[in-house]
Amino acid sequence: MKTYSTKANAKRAAKTAGLETGTFNVLEINSRWVLEVTQHTTGELDLHKEEEEQVAISVETVVGYNPNLLLPCPINAVKTSAVKNPVKTVWDIADKMWGERRKDIIAACVNAGIAYNTARTQYQAYYAIKSKEGK
């Protein structure tokens, strides 16, 4: 059974093999991604019998989609901002610390009481605008 390191790689392999969207599922098993063919459209993808048996994995062993896993947050990070206007505060801190490492700016925002994910998102928005200005 062919496994892939990311979901995107599994989808790309399915499309390269000639499968159309909706004719396959991408499943995560033991931190690897596997294609599950739901129906053959053109017959271009021919799996061997043992591969077909391995792809037909029971639903209990499949890890469901969890969007919280996509953005790893440090364990001790603040999850709710304690400041009144966290967006403006992130932009102010980023202005004062312009030129320093992203990691340090986000750490300063978290130390100021801003939620970790808010600090990351707003710093990215700030950086996108400031880098276009040529600063």
C-alpha positions as CSV (number, residue, x, y, z in Angstrom):
1,M,0.0,0.0,0.0
2,K,1.4,3.4,-1.0
3,T,1.4,6.0,1.7
4,Y,2.1,9.7,1.5
5,S,3.6,12.2,4.0
6,T,0.9,14.8,3.4
7,K,-2.7,14.9,2.3
8,A,-1.8,17.2,-0.6
9,N,0.7,14.6,-1.9
10,A,-1.9,11.9,-1.8
11,K,-4.4,14.0,-3.7
12,R,-1.8,14.9,-6.3
13,A,-1.0,11.2,-6.8
14,A,-4.7,10.4,-7.3
15,K,-5.1,13.1,-9.9
16,T,-1.9,12.0,-11.6
17,A,-3.3,8.5,-11.7
18,G,-6.3,9.8,-13.6
19,L,-8.8,9.8,-10.8
20,E,-11.5,12.5,-10.7
21,T,-12.5,14.4,-7.6
22,G,-15.2,12.5,-5.8
23,T,-14.0,9.1,-6.9
24,F,-11.4,8.7,-4.0
25,N,-11.0,9.5,-0.4
26,V,-7.8,10.5,1.4
27,L,-7.4,8.9,4.8
28,E,-4.9,9.4,7.6
29,I,-3.5,6.3,9.2
30,N,-0.7,6.4,11.7
31,S,0.4,9.9,10.6
32,R,0.5,8.8,7.0
33,W,-2.0,9.5,4.2
34,V,-3.6,6.7,2.1
35,L,-5.8,6.8,-1.0
36,E,-9.1,5.0,-0.8
37,V,-10.7,4.5,-4.2
38,T,-14.5,4.7,-4.1
39,Q,-15.1,3.9,-7.7
40,H,-13.1,3.5,-11.0
41,T,-14.0,6.0,-13.6
42,T,-11.7,5.2,-16.5
43,G,-9.9,2.1,-15.2
44,E,-6.5,3.9,-15.4
45,L,-5.7,3.0,-11.8
46,D,-5.5,-0.7,-11.3
47,L,-4.6,-1.8,-7.8
48,H,-3.4,-5.3,-7.0
49,K,-5.7,-7.4,-5.0
50,E,-3.7,-7.1,-1.8
51,E,-3.4,-3.4,-2.2
52,E,-7.2,-3.2,-2.6
53,E,-7.6,-5.1,0.7
54,Q,-5.2,-2.8,2.5
55,V,-6.9,0.3,1.2
56,A,-10.3,-1.0,2.4
57,I,-9.4,-0.2,6.0
58,S,-12.0,-0.1,8.7
59,V,-13.3,3.3,9.7
60,E,-12.4,2.8,13.4
61,T,-8.6,2.9,12.5
62,V,-8.9,6.2,10.6
63,V,-8.1,9.4,12.4
64,G,-10.8,12.0,11.6
65,Y,-10.1,15.5,10.3
66,N,-9.2,17.9,13.1
67,P,-8.5,21.5,12.1
68,N,-6.8,22.2,15.5
69,L,-4.0,19.9,14.4
70,L,-3.2,22.1,11.5
71,L,-2.0,25.0,13.7
72,P,0.2,23.6,16.4
73,C,0.0,25.9,19.4
74,P,2.5,25.8,22.2
75,I,1.1,24.1,25.3
76,N,1.6,27.1,27.6
77,A,0.4,29.7,25.0
78,V,-2.4,32.0,25.8
79,K,-5.6,31.0,23.9
80,T,-7.7,34.1,24.7
81,S,-6.4,37.6,24.5
82,A,-6.4,39.6,27.8
83,V,-5.9,43.0,26.2
84,K,-8.7,45.2,25.0
85,N,-7.7,45.5,21.3
86,P,-5.3,42.7,20.4
87,V,-5.2,43.3,16.7
88,K,-4.0,46.9,17.1
89,T,-1.6,45.8,19.9
90,V,0.0,43.3,17.6
91,W,0.5,45.9,14.9
92,D,1.9,48.4,17.4
93,I,4.4,45.8,18.8
94,A,5.4,44.8,15.3
95,D,6.0,48.4,14.3
96,K,8.3,48.9,17.3
97,M,10.1,45.6,16.7
98,W,10.4,45.9,12.9
99,G,13.5,44.1,11.6
100,E,13.6,41.5,14.4
101,R,12.8,37.8,14.0
102,R,9.1,36.8,13.6
103,K,9.5,34.4,16.5
104,D,10.6,37.2,18.8
105,I,7.8,39.5,17.8
106,I,5.1,36.9,18.3
107,A,6.7,36.0,21.7
108,A,6.5,39.7,22.7
109,C,2.8,39.8,21.7
110,V,2.0,36.7,23.7
111,N,3.9,38.2,26.7
112,A,1.7,41.3,26.3
113,G,-1.4,39.1,26.8
114,I,-2.4,38.4,23.2
115,A,-3.6,34.9,22.1
116,Y,-0.9,33.0,20.3
117,N,-2.9,32.4,17.1
118,T,-4.1,36.0,17.0
119,A,-0.5,37.1,17.2
120,R,0.5,34.8,14.4
121,T,-2.3,35.8,12.1
122,Q,-2.1,39.5,12.7
123,Y,1.7,39.6,12.4
124,Q,1.4,37.8,9.0
125,A,-1.1,40.4,7.8
126,Y,1.1,43.2,9.1
127,Y,4.2,41.7,7.4
128,A,2.4,41.3,4.1
129,I,1.5,45.0,4.0
130,K,4.8,46.3,5.3
131,S,6.9,44.2,2.9
132,K,4.9,45.6,-0.1
133,E,5.7,49.1,1.2
134,G,9.4,48.2,0.9
135,K,10.3,48.5,4.5
